């Protein structure tokens, strides 16, 4: 194998799409998927690659430093793509301690393990990226620690106008975004202090197949299917930038291999939608694909009390990524939504197993009770 990559959180939504891409695209890479298998991890998402010779699954907690370090050393891991995180804002409001433990301390555990494992290679070069002392060219450094973050660390934007850029100051407003902001700071500190070869990306909202149905799009598709209420915060005026998950996976692959060490890249779709407009679109598409009259389920929309600290608008400026590395989204939103709704309707057994909790029995059989 040319190299060994560790993907944390690879049984999750974005992680499973990335693992599939890497395992398929790079048969000469060894891809290790490390996942704790919390409620959001689902190994069914990777059934099509689980028997590939270049794929291995490891059930472990990123907070367990000794386990992570031993894995990095024994497998000679030379690349880490870190997606493992608690990510649901509502859950973070109810239980901020879990988010601090996983997102902050878990990231710190990974960073410290990577530092210990890679120090003997001689590729750790302390100092800001623009003031590097003579040594190996950063582009040729084989070891890379790539940390996936979120646009929520930037706070909120006013309606219309400006976008989040890589220079936007951090202003997190929820326990979730605060935990991600903290982890981002630790990653950059390990680069500047110890010379760890790091990359950071901040991405907008993802959607697509295999997303856990606590998130807006799969939740509402399932509710429309069963004619259940569609709870929309306040009047649904909050705006989000949406990106199809496979386009995010392509961006991660590109940035990991060609991104500038020590740098940050924003990933977004230039695709802003009000929540209420997305809900109306989901109703039309889902009704049509179910053979109902388009808009027949409009009466399912139910406006509920707004979430605490609910940011008005997120919008990512991906110009730097497009200009420097040539990436751009491959799908228009309406096409991506059509593809997404069709996947959930065509995979109703998957959706039923996840919503019922039956999918967890697969883990308990193979890896022990969680």
ROFIVO-554366 format. One line per 10 residues: number of its first residue (from 1); their letters; for each residue x, y, z of C-alpha. Coordinates in steps of 0.02 Angstrom, whole numbers. Layout:
% residues N
NUM	a	X Y Z ~ ...
//
This chain:
% residues 370
1	xxxxxxxxxx	0 0 0 ~ 64 173 -46 ~ -4 253 112 ~ -120 222 258 ~ -259 345 298 ~ -360 351 458 ~ -536 422 438 ~ -621 459 604 ~ -810 455 606 ~ -810 355 445
11	xxxxxxxxxx	-974 266 487 ~ -1067 432 495 ~ -1153 528 357 ~ -1011 626 277 ~ -880 501 337 ~ -960 352 250 ~ -967 445 84 ~ -785 494 103 ~ -729 318 151 ~ -820 244 0
21	xxxxxxxxxx	-736 371 -115 ~ -562 339 -45 ~ -577 149 -42 ~ -639 147 -221 ~ -528 281 -295 ~ -365 228 -212 ~ -348 38 -213 ~ -165 60 -168 ~ -211 154 -7 ~ -258 68 155
31	xxxxxxxxxx	-411 155 227 ~ -445 130 413 ~ -615 186 474 ~ -613 226 660 ~ -784 255 734 ~ -856 243 910 ~ -1025 193 835 ~ -1133 315 928 ~ -1315 331 874 ~ -1263 423 714
41	xxxxxxxxxx	-1140 290 655 ~ -1210 159 538 ~ -1101 25 460 ~ -1242 -19 341 ~ -1187 137 247 ~ -1027 46 199 ~ -1091 -129 160 ~ -1033 -110 -21 ~ -850 -85 28 ~ -833 -179 193
51	xxxxxxxxxx	-752 -329 108 ~ -626 -231 6 ~ -446 -282 42 ~ -392 -102 70 ~ -526 -64 201 ~ -526 -95 388 ~ -650 -44 523 ~ -594 -10 702 ~ -721 23 840 ~ -641 147 959
61	xxxxxxxxxx	-664 314 1046 ~ -552 456 987 ~ -541 514 1168 ~ -443 357 1210 ~ -267 423 1180 ~ -175 259 1209 ~ -285 165 1086 ~ -268 299 952 ~ -79 313 972 ~ -56 125 965
71	xxxxxxxxxx	-162 116 806 ~ -63 256 722 ~ 102 172 765 ~ 55 -7 724 ~ -29 36 559 ~ 100 169 514 ~ -37 293 477 ~ 28 442 378 ~ -135 534 352 ~ -281 576 465
81	xxxxxxxxxx	-447 646 405 ~ -544 692 561 ~ -734 696 546 ~ -787 615 710 ~ -895 739 803 ~ -1059 769 890 ~ -1151 883 769 ~ -1334 910 813 ~ -1363 1085 883 ~ -1520 1039 980
91	xxxxxxxxxx	-1429 898 1067 ~ -1285 1016 1111 ~ -1406 1134 1198 ~ -1470 991 1306 ~ -1300 909 1338 ~ -1150 1023 1308 ~ -1031 912 1408 ~ -1040 772 1279 ~ -999 895 1141 ~ -851 966 1236
101	xxxxxxxxxx	-784 792 1271 ~ -796 724 1095 ~ -765 879 991 ~ -633 963 1097 ~ -547 829 1201 ~ -566 699 1064 ~ -481 813 939 ~ -344 853 1064 ~ -317 666 1091 ~ -296 639 904
111	xxxxxxxxxx	-179 787 886 ~ -68 730 1028 ~ -64 552 960 ~ -19 614 786 ~ 119 722 858 ~ 192 576 954 ~ 180 457 806 ~ 250 577 676 ~ 388 666 773 ~ 517 532 725
121	xxxxxxxxxx	483 567 539 ~ 562 739 548 ~ 415 819 460 ~ 358 926 607 ~ 412 1105 577 ~ 354 1233 706 ~ 312 1409 653 ~ 180 1501 550 ~ 157 1438 373 ~ 232 1595 295
131	xxxxxxxxxx	391 1593 400 ~ 454 1416 379 ~ 637 1381 415 ~ 732 1287 279 ~ 678 1106 266 ~ 568 991 165 ~ 444 1077 51 ~ 276 1076 139 ~ 187 1015 -17 ~ 292 856 -13
141	xxxxxxxxxx	258 814 170 ~ 177 642 173 ~ 99 659 346 ~ -60 763 352 ~ -188 798 488 ~ -348 860 405 ~ -482 927 521 ~ -660 950 457 ~ -755 1092 538 ~ -915 1190 507
151	xxxxxxxxxx	-974 1360 449 ~ -1066 1380 615 ~ -905 1433 703 ~ -917 1600 613 ~ -1080 1647 697 ~ -1221 1730 602 ~ -1232 1840 448 ~ -1361 1977 416 ~ -1491 1943 283 ~ -1413 1960 109
161	xxxxxxxxxx	-1242 2030 67 ~ -1083 1967 147 ~ -1019 1786 151 ~ -906 1691 270 ~ -725 1691 209 ~ -571 1609 282 ~ -533 1775 369 ~ -702 1792 455 ~ -679 1802 645 ~ -753 1661 749
171	xxxxxxxxxx	-913 1702 844 ~ -996 1536 892 ~ -1169 1549 968 ~ -1214 1369 1016 ~ -1125 1239 1123 ~ -1099 1138 963 ~ -1017 1280 867 ~ -916 1330 1021 ~ -848 1153 1035 ~ -801 1151 850
181	xxxxxxxxxx	-720 1323 862 ~ -616 1262 1009 ~ -559 1108 914 ~ -512 1217 764 ~ -403 1324 877 ~ -315 1171 947 ~ -277 1108 771 ~ -200 1274 720 ~ -105 1285 885 ~ -27 1114 853
191	xxxxxxxxxx	29 1174 683 ~ 106 1335 747 ~ 180 1264 907 ~ 237 1090 857 ~ 240 1101 667 ~ 106 968 645 ~ 58 967 459 ~ -124 1020 472 ~ -267 1071 359 ~ -435 1142 414
201	xxxxxxxxxx	-596 1160 314 ~ -759 1243 361 ~ -908 1176 264 ~ -1089 1226 244 ~ -1240 1114 274 ~ -1229 944 189 ~ -1373 840 122 ~ -1390 676 28 ~ -1411 488 55 ~ -1377 403 222
211	xxxxxxxxxx	-1399 556 333 ~ -1465 517 506 ~ -1649 570 508 ~ -1635 694 649 ~ -1574 821 521 ~ -1699 929 426 ~ -1701 851 252 ~ -1711 664 293 ~ -1826 698 442 ~ -1949 794 335
221	xxxxxxxxxx	-1944 669 192 ~ -1990 533 316 ~ -2125 639 397 ~ -2203 681 228 ~ -2199 498 183 ~ -2298 458 342 ~ -2400 619 338 ~ -2331 677 505 ~ -2310 860 558 ~ -2162 959 488
231	xxxxxxxxxx	-2100 1066 634 ~ -2020 1227 569 ~ -1933 1346 689 ~ -2017 1516 703 ~ -2073 1563 525 ~ -1936 1468 433 ~ -1841 1627 385 ~ -1670 1560 435 ~ -1553 1541 286 ~ -1426 1403 257
241	xxxxxxxxxx	-1302 1364 118 ~ -1323 1184 58 ~ -1198 1064 -22 ~ -1225 888 -87 ~ -1125 767 20 ~ -1031 686 -125 ~ -969 857 -179 ~ -902 882 -3 ~ -814 713 -10 ~ -732 764 -175
251	xxxxxxxxxx	-674 926 -97 ~ -599 835 53 ~ -506 716 -61 ~ -436 861 -163 ~ -386 967 -13 ~ -305 822 78 ~ -193 786 -71 ~ -163 960 -141 ~ -206 1086 -5 ~ -74 1198 69
261	xxxxxxxxxx	-11 1136 237 ~ -62 1250 380 ~ -201 1330 279 ~ -390 1342 292 ~ -518 1318 152 ~ -703 1356 153 ~ -817 1231 63 ~ -991 1285 9 ~ -1114 1275 -133 ~ -1155 1460 -161
271	xxxxxxxxxx	-1330 1392 -131 ~ -1431 1488 -1 ~ -1607 1435 43 ~ -1731 1488 176 ~ -1786 1341 282 ~ -1968 1366 236 ~ -1926 1365 50 ~ -1832 1200 70 ~ -1980 1126 162 ~ -2099 1178 22
281	xxxxxxxxxx	-1980 1104 -108 ~ -1968 941 -11 ~ -2157 929 -2 ~ -2176 955 -190 ~ -2040 830 -238 ~ -2089 698 -110 ~ -2274 711 -151 ~ -2238 692 -337 ~ -2124 541 -313 ~ -2254 461 -200
291	xxxxxxxxxx	-2388 484 -333 ~ -2479 619 -236 ~ -2532 790 -298 ~ -2386 910 -281 ~ -2411 1016 -127 ~ -2544 901 -56 ~ -2450 894 109 ~ -2423 1080 131 ~ -2540 1074 280 ~ -2413 969 375
301	xxxxxxxxxx	-2304 1124 405 ~ -2312 1171 589 ~ -2222 1325 655 ~ -2142 1299 825 ~ -2050 1406 953 ~ -1879 1459 890 ~ -1723 1372 951 ~ -1614 1462 1078 ~ -1469 1554 996 ~ -1534 1514 821
311	xxxxxxxxxx	-1420 1600 694 ~ -1513 1692 556 ~ -1401 1655 407 ~ -1246 1555 356 ~ -1166 1575 185 ~ -995 1513 131 ~ -878 1595 6 ~ -785 1453 -82 ~ -690 1567 -200 ~ -519 1522 -129
321	xxxxxxxxxx	-549 1335 -151 ~ -614 1359 -327 ~ -471 1475 -376 ~ -326 1379 -298 ~ -378 1198 -320 ~ -510 1204 -457 ~ -654 1128 -357 ~ -836 1171 -388 ~ -1003 1089 -343 ~ -1066 964 -472
331	xxxxxxxxxx	-1253 973 -437 ~ -1385 1108 -439 ~ -1488 1103 -279 ~ -1652 1050 -362 ~ -1562 904 -445 ~ -1479 855 -282 ~ -1643 863 -187 ~ -1729 755 -318 ~ -1588 627 -305 ~ -1594 633 -114
341	xxxxxxxxxx	-1782 613 -97 ~ -1781 470 -221 ~ -1642 382 -123 ~ -1739 388 41 ~ -1900 329 -41 ~ -1807 189 -131 ~ -1721 138 31 ~ -1867 139 151 ~ -1805 -18 243 ~ -1643 76 285
351	xxxxxxxxxx	-1742 226 346 ~ -1860 116 448 ~ -1714 24 531 ~ -1632 188 579 ~ -1788 272 645 ~ -1837 115 744 ~ -1661 87 812 ~ -1650 -89 736 ~ -1490 -42 645 ~ -1400 -44 813
361	xxxxxxxxxx	-1420 -232 830 ~ -1296 -255 687 ~ -1163 -170 793 ~ -1203 -267 950 ~ -1184 -432 857 ~ -1018 -387 778 ~ -934 -272 903 ~ -1025 -295 1069 ~ -1155 -188 1154 ~ -1121 -2 1148
//
